[in-house]
Amino acid sequence: MKNHKLVIAQNINQELITKIKKHIPDWQIIIGRDKDVWQNHLSDAEVIVGWRKDMEAQCLGKESQLRWVQSWSAGVNSFPLKALEENNVLLTSANGVHAYPISETIFALMLGLTRKVHTYVRNQQTKTWHHSNMKLEIHEKTIGVIGVGAIGKETAKIAKAFGMKVLGIRNSGEPEEYVDEMYTSEHLNDILPRCDYVVVTLPLTKETRHMFTREQFQLMKESAFFINIGRGEIADEAALTQALVQEDIAGAGLDVFETEPLPENSILWELDNVIITPHTAGSTEHYTKRVIEDIFLPNLKEYLAGKTPTLNLVDYKKGY
């Protein structure tokens, strides 16, 4: 009889553990974020939840039993995708668990920049009572959502509460509720001059790396704001910095950067028209529950039935 082993390299509560054990009562389950808990169980683990970079050597060798990895993150660009594919390991991402917290962060950044909340926070620190030329509002403006997946759809939905016009970019070009006009990436340059806010929610792939260069920032309105919660490498950071310094665009809300943590000598820290968050847009009190209940358990049921897990199954050719 084959021994099945599941490694969950995260800390989860007893309620979630009980739900998992209900489906696989005969499996050995190793749970814990600390490396000492799971490092001796990798060579014969059949399923891993929560991939770590230092797992590769043990998990993808000739004797490996690994068949499926459930990522703890939505992005998988840092995973050894080629090695996983060559070893016939299925990979599913945590895409979708971030829709609420990240869409909230997007609007926090948009509203903060529009209503100069970041400026007033700085003024408060120096006890400065100053209008700071605050005049913009978000209602009835145009937002370009670059990447209409789960996060993009929720962002478009919220945008409609502000009476905004929503332009979307997605690979398929298929229409989506709450998106007024949908385009493919080939039309990015066409929509940029129309947008008051450009919001990037894309994964990082060969095709999306440096999708935004000096050319794209020059196409944007001088009054437009750039929001990036996707991956830092999607924008050429030097070109973005130049656009902000020269005020080719009005400002930016940035949660991701080409180098993280953002180096202390980066000029982005000093710019008055930038709000920086430390790659925390997806952080939420409900993260663990959503990964396990909304993604892993439905996929586990399919896996146990001899099927390929379908929720967020990564296409190795596309890279996401």
PLY file of the C-alpha trace (Angstrom):
ply
format ascii 1.0
element vertex 320
property float x
property float y
property float z
element edge 319
property int vertex1
property int vertex2
end_header
0.00 0.00 0.00
1.41 3.37 -1.03
2.13 5.89 1.69
0.85 9.34 0.79
2.41 12.42 2.31
1.27 16.04 2.28
3.62 18.84 3.36
2.09 22.19 4.26
4.95 24.63 4.78
2.73 27.17 6.50
1.12 27.51 9.89
-2.62 26.84 9.76
-5.22 26.56 12.50
-6.82 23.38 13.83
-10.12 24.02 12.08
-8.44 23.97 8.67
-6.32 20.96 9.63
-9.48 19.05 10.54
-11.07 19.90 7.19
-8.02 18.63 5.32
-7.79 15.40 7.36
-11.45 14.70 6.61
-10.53 14.23 2.94
-7.23 12.36 3.46
-7.52 10.51 6.81
-4.91 7.93 5.80
-2.26 10.43 4.62
0.70 11.57 6.65
0.38 15.34 6.99
3.35 17.54 7.92
2.42 21.10 8.90
4.57 24.04 9.90
6.28 27.11 8.55
9.60 26.33 10.22
12.03 24.59 7.88
12.98 22.09 10.59
9.42 20.75 10.50
9.34 19.77 6.84
12.86 19.60 5.41
13.23 15.86 6.11
9.91 15.05 4.43
10.46 16.56 1.01
11.94 13.59 -0.84
8.80 11.48 -0.42
6.17 14.24 -0.31
3.44 13.71 -2.90
1.80 17.11 -2.45
3.30 20.33 -1.17
1.35 23.41 -0.13
3.53 26.51 0.10
6.65 26.20 -2.06
10.02 27.46 -0.82
13.05 28.18 -2.99
15.27 25.78 -1.03
12.91 22.83 -1.68
14.00 22.30 -5.28
17.03 20.06 -4.72
15.08 17.49 -2.69
11.75 17.75 -4.46
12.82 17.53 -8.08
15.41 14.76 -8.00
15.16 11.34 -9.66
13.68 9.71 -6.57
11.14 12.45 -5.92
7.53 11.45 -5.30
6.21 14.97 -5.86
3.13 15.20 -8.08
1.48 18.50 -7.21
2.43 21.86 -5.70
-0.15 24.32 -4.43
1.49 27.73 -4.36
0.87 30.02 -1.41
1.20 33.02 -3.72
-0.61 34.18 -6.83
2.60 34.87 -8.72
4.75 31.90 -9.73
7.46 33.71 -11.70
10.06 32.81 -9.04
9.27 29.08 -9.23
11.50 26.59 -11.13
8.82 26.24 -13.79
10.95 24.36 -16.31
12.09 21.81 -13.72
8.54 21.33 -12.43
7.28 20.77 -15.96
10.08 18.32 -16.79
9.23 16.35 -13.65
5.52 16.29 -14.56
4.59 18.14 -11.39
1.26 19.97 -11.45
1.32 23.54 -10.15
-1.68 25.51 -8.98
-1.46 29.11 -7.81
-3.29 31.11 -5.15
-4.72 33.45 -7.76
-8.08 34.86 -6.65
-7.50 35.04 -2.90
-6.21 38.59 -3.34
-9.16 40.12 -5.17
-10.64 41.90 -2.13
-7.51 43.12 -0.31
-5.64 44.16 -3.46
-8.60 45.97 -5.00
-8.97 47.82 -1.68
-5.28 48.74 -1.82
-5.64 49.94 -5.41
-8.39 52.34 -4.43
-6.57 53.37 -1.27
-3.63 54.41 -3.47
-5.84 56.07 -6.08
-7.85 57.99 -3.51
-4.77 58.85 -1.47
-3.06 60.38 -4.49
-6.21 62.08 -5.78
-7.22 63.61 -2.45
-3.59 64.22 -1.36
-3.88 62.13 1.79
-0.17 61.29 1.60
0.66 65.00 1.43
-1.48 65.78 4.43
0.13 62.96 6.43
3.51 64.58 5.77
2.08 67.97 6.74
0.69 66.51 9.95
4.17 65.36 10.96
5.41 68.96 10.79
2.15 70.47 12.09
1.69 72.31 8.78
-1.80 73.60 7.96
-1.74 73.95 4.18
-4.21 73.38 1.35
-1.49 71.82 -0.86
-3.45 72.65 -4.01
-5.86 69.77 -3.52
-8.51 69.84 -6.28
-8.95 66.46 -8.00
-11.71 63.92 -7.57
-12.04 60.35 -8.75
-15.70 60.34 -9.83
-16.45 59.97 -13.55
-12.78 59.62 -14.49
-11.38 56.90 -16.78
-9.46 53.94 -15.38
-7.38 51.53 -17.45
-7.18 48.10 -15.82
-4.18 46.35 -17.32
-4.89 42.70 -16.60
-8.55 41.82 -16.08
-8.30 38.69 -13.95
-9.86 38.24 -10.52
-8.23 41.41 -9.14
-8.96 43.42 -12.27
-12.62 42.38 -12.26
-13.09 43.41 -8.64
-11.32 46.70 -9.36
-13.62 47.37 -12.31
-16.65 46.60 -10.14
-15.59 49.10 -7.50
-14.77 51.68 -10.16
-18.37 51.63 -11.26
-19.43 52.80 -7.79
-17.48 55.98 -8.57
-19.14 56.33 -11.95
-15.84 55.69 -13.70
-15.37 54.61 -17.30
-13.44 51.34 -17.33
-11.05 50.32 -20.10
-9.59 46.82 -19.79
-6.68 44.84 -21.20
-6.66 41.04 -21.25
-5.06 38.46 -23.53
-8.32 37.06 -24.84
-9.97 40.44 -25.37
-13.22 38.85 -24.21
-15.75 41.27 -22.66
-16.23 41.39 -18.90
-18.97 42.76 -16.65
-18.18 46.28 -15.38
-15.59 46.82 -18.15
-16.90 49.29 -20.72
-14.30 48.56 -23.38
-12.00 45.53 -23.53
-8.81 45.33 -25.58
-5.82 43.03 -26.04
-2.29 44.07 -25.06
-1.58 45.12 -28.65
-3.84 48.11 -28.01
-2.15 49.24 -24.78
-0.63 52.34 -26.38
-4.00 53.28 -27.85
-5.81 53.42 -24.52
-3.10 55.02 -22.37
-3.75 58.60 -23.56
-7.39 58.18 -22.49
-6.75 57.06 -18.92
-6.74 59.15 -15.76
-5.57 56.11 -13.80
-3.53 53.18 -15.14
-3.68 50.14 -12.88
-1.35 47.18 -13.48
-2.57 43.83 -12.12
-0.61 41.53 -14.45
1.61 38.55 -13.61
5.26 38.74 -14.63
6.02 36.81 -17.82
8.42 37.19 -20.75
5.68 39.15 -22.51
4.85 41.50 -19.63
8.39 42.32 -18.50
8.99 46.03 -19.16
5.60 46.39 -20.79
5.81 49.96 -19.48
8.83 51.89 -20.72
9.49 55.55 -21.37
7.27 55.31 -24.45
4.22 54.25 -22.43
4.72 56.89 -19.72
5.02 59.59 -22.36
1.71 58.46 -23.85
-0.07 58.94 -20.53
-1.70 62.20 -19.52
0.37 64.54 -17.37
-2.55 64.41 -14.93
-2.65 60.59 -14.85
-1.65 58.31 -11.97
0.15 54.98 -12.36
-0.68 52.16 -9.92
1.34 48.94 -9.91
0.39 46.02 -7.67
1.42 43.32 -10.18
5.17 42.88 -10.32
7.88 45.53 -10.28
9.59 44.28 -13.44
6.49 45.00 -15.52
7.55 48.65 -15.48
11.02 49.87 -16.38
11.73 51.45 -13.00
14.28 53.92 -14.35
11.78 55.14 -16.95
9.03 55.35 -14.33
11.27 57.31 -11.99
12.16 59.71 -14.78
8.50 60.21 -15.65
7.72 61.01 -12.01
10.68 63.36 -11.53
9.91 65.24 -14.75
6.17 65.18 -13.92
5.32 63.51 -17.22
2.67 61.82 -15.08
1.03 63.15 -11.93
2.07 60.43 -9.54
2.27 56.74 -8.70
1.12 54.24 -6.11
3.65 51.40 -5.99
3.45 48.13 -4.07
6.05 46.26 -6.16
9.55 47.06 -7.39
12.30 45.64 -9.57
14.42 45.08 -6.46
12.74 44.25 -3.16
13.10 45.52 -0.53
13.32 48.84 -2.35
16.93 50.05 -1.84
17.34 52.91 0.61
19.11 54.97 -2.05
16.16 54.80 -4.46
14.90 58.27 -5.31
11.34 56.89 -5.24
11.43 57.15 -1.44
11.90 60.91 -1.69
9.32 61.84 -4.31
6.28 63.79 -3.10
4.07 62.35 -5.84
4.65 58.71 -4.89
3.04 56.43 -2.31
5.08 53.33 -1.48
3.77 50.15 0.16
6.12 47.19 0.87
4.53 44.49 -1.34
1.64 44.13 1.11
-1.33 44.79 -1.19
-2.52 41.19 -0.86
-2.15 40.93 2.91
-5.39 40.06 4.65
-6.70 38.40 7.80
-8.49 35.85 5.58
-5.53 34.78 3.42
-4.89 31.32 4.87
-8.57 30.41 5.03
-9.11 31.39 1.39
-6.08 29.49 0.09
-7.11 26.30 1.88
-10.90 26.41 1.59
-11.38 28.17 -1.75
-8.50 26.69 -3.73
-6.62 23.80 -2.13
-9.57 21.72 -0.89
-11.55 21.88 -4.17
-8.37 20.96 -6.04
-7.62 18.18 -3.55
-11.03 16.62 -4.20
-10.26 16.51 -7.91
-6.78 15.14 -7.30
-8.11 12.34 -5.10
-10.62 11.46 -7.81
-7.76 10.93 -10.23
-8.38 14.18 -12.05
-6.08 17.13 -12.73
-6.78 20.00 -10.32
-8.42 22.74 -12.37
-8.52 25.77 -10.07
-5.63 28.08 -11.02
-3.74 25.35 -12.85
-0.55 26.96 -14.18
0.11 26.71 -17.90
3.88 26.26 -18.07
4.00 27.57 -21.62
2.36 30.85 -20.57
4.16 31.07 -17.25
1.02 31.65 -15.18
0 1
1 2
2 3
3 4
4 5
5 6
6 7
7 8
8 9
9 10
10 11
11 12
12 13
13 14
14 15
15 16
16 17
17 18
18 19
19 20
20 21
21 22
22 23
23 24
24 25
25 26
26 27
27 28
28 29
29 30
30 31
31 32
32 33
33 34
34 35
35 36
36 37
37 38
38 39
39 40
40 41
41 42
42 43
43 44
44 45
45 46
46 47
47 48
48 49
49 50
50 51
51 52
52 53
53 54
54 55
55 56
56 57
57 58
58 59
59 60
60 61
61 62
62 63
63 64
64 65
65 66
66 67
67 68
68 69
69 70
70 71
71 72
72 73
73 74
74 75
75 76
76 77
77 78
78 79
79 80
80 81
81 82
82 83
83 84
84 85
85 86
86 87
87 88
88 89
89 90
90 91
91 92
92 93
93 94
94 95
95 96
96 97
97 98
98 99
99 100
100 101
101 102
102 103
103 104
104 105
105 106
106 107
107 108
108 109
109 110
110 111
111 112
112 113
113 114
114 115
115 116
116 117
117 118
118 119
119 120
120 121
121 122
122 123
123 124
124 125
125 126
126 127
127 128
128 129
129 130
130 131
131 132
132 133
133 134
134 135
135 136
136 137
137 138
138 139
139 140
140 141
141 142
142 143
143 144
144 145
145 146
146 147
147 148
148 149
149 150
150 151
151 152
152 153
153 154
154 155
155 156
156 157
157 158
158 159
159 160
160 161
161 162
162 163
163 164
164 165
165 166
166 167
167 168
168 169
169 170
170 171
171 172
172 173
173 174
174 175
175 176
176 177
177 178
178 179
179 180
180 181
181 182
182 183
183 184
184 185
185 186
186 187
187 188
188 189
189 190
190 191
191 192
192 193
193 194
194 195
195 196
196 197
197 198
198 199
199 200
200 201
201 202
202 203
203 204
204 205
205 206
206 207
207 208
208 209
209 210
210 211
211 212
212 213
213 214
214 215
215 216
216 217
217 218
218 219
219 220
220 221
221 222
222 223
223 224
224 225
225 226
226 227
227 228
228 229
229 230
230 231
231 232
232 233
233 234
234 235
235 236
236 237
237 238
238 239
239 240
240 241
241 242
242 243
243 244
244 245
245 246
246 247
247 248
248 249
249 250
250 251
251 252
252 253
253 254
254 255
255 256
256 257
257 258
258 259
259 260
260 261
261 262
262 263
263 264
264 265
265 266
266 267
267 268
268 269
269 270
270 271
271 272
272 273
273 274
274 275
275 276
276 277
277 278
278 279
279 280
280 281
281 282
282 283
283 284
284 285
285 286
286 287
287 288
288 289
289 290
290 291
291 292
292 293
293 294
294 295
295 296
296 297
297 298
298 299
299 300
300 301
301 302
302 303
303 304
304 305
305 306
306 307
307 308
308 309
309 310
310 311
311 312
312 313
313 314
314 315
315 316
316 317
317 318
318 319
